[in-house]
Amino acid sequence: KALAYSIVFVDEQTIDTINILQATMQGMRQAAFGMEIVPDHILIDGNRCPDGLPAGSRSVIGGDAKSASIAAASILAKVSRDRRMYELAKQYPQYGLENHKGYGTKQHYEAIAQYGLQPFHRRSFLKNFHEKG
């Protein structure tokens, strides 16, 4: 059982401005500082840790398979993102977000081609859309 957790969403404009890696690092910092309890140590799933965390940290490649804490955090992140996609699907039903969760599937690209881009679309991810669409 978790003593504390923090879920952070980094918006599309930030991702497009500073890139996905830097936005991920920013989100991890925000999540670490947003916890009600300051952790003793922070495990990061991946190959690098963001600077400026409130405690010591260690990156763990394939961490969700090696650490119950990282696996739990991955589940929280996935469930939170899926819930966000379900909410967006209510506002934009023509995109089928409840099915592909915003991933670059054929269905999603076809919907973009037919209905255009919306505010939730990351422009940096779609820069090669015309080549795929």
C-alpha positions, 0 to 999 in steps of 0.5 A: 500500500502506498503511503503517498502518490502524486499524478501529474499531467503535462499539457500538450503545449509544454510537450511541444515546446520543450520536447517529450523527454524534458516534459517527462522530467518536468512531470516527474519533478512535479509529481515528486514535489506534489507528494504529501510525504517526502520520499526517502528515495525515488526510483525512476523507470528508465535510464535517467533521473530528473535533476532537482528531486526532493530526495536521492534517486535511481533510474531502473531500466525495465523498472516496472518488471523489477520493482513493485513500487515502479509497477504500481506507479506505472499502473496509476499512470496508465489508468489515469491516462486512460480515464483522461482519454475516456473523458476526451472521447465524450467531447470528441467522439469522432476520434475513437479515443476510447479505443486507441487511447490517443496512440498513433493507430490507423484509426486515429490517423484516419480520424485526424485526416477526416476531422482535423487536429484538436487542442489535445493533439501534440503537434510535435508528435504529428509533425510527420502526419502528412507522410503517414496520413 
